[in-house]
């Protein structure tokens, strides 16, 4: 359920403080641990470095992201691959097709 309209979107106060100091399109990101902060229209064009629990993921806020949370764009889990017999067959076919494409010296 979304946050009450009378309260407005949650944005961490430190992010608001940094937003007032930085210019749109600046190369230096605003470093934050606040994954629950909502992206507002004032944030469009600003770079954020959002912590995912291990590292900071750089995000450039665009118009499509307005209304979403910063944490949605910094995944916390690393997907390796699906396993099983079918996956091994797919990888074997990919390896076969890659061999002839390699240049022979």
Secondary structure, 3 states (H helix, E strand, C coil): CCCCCCCCCCCCHHHHHHHHHCCCCCCCCEEECCCCCECCHHHCCCEEEEECCCCEEEEECCHHHCCCEHHHHCCCCCCCCCCCHHHHHHHHHHHHHHHHHCCCC
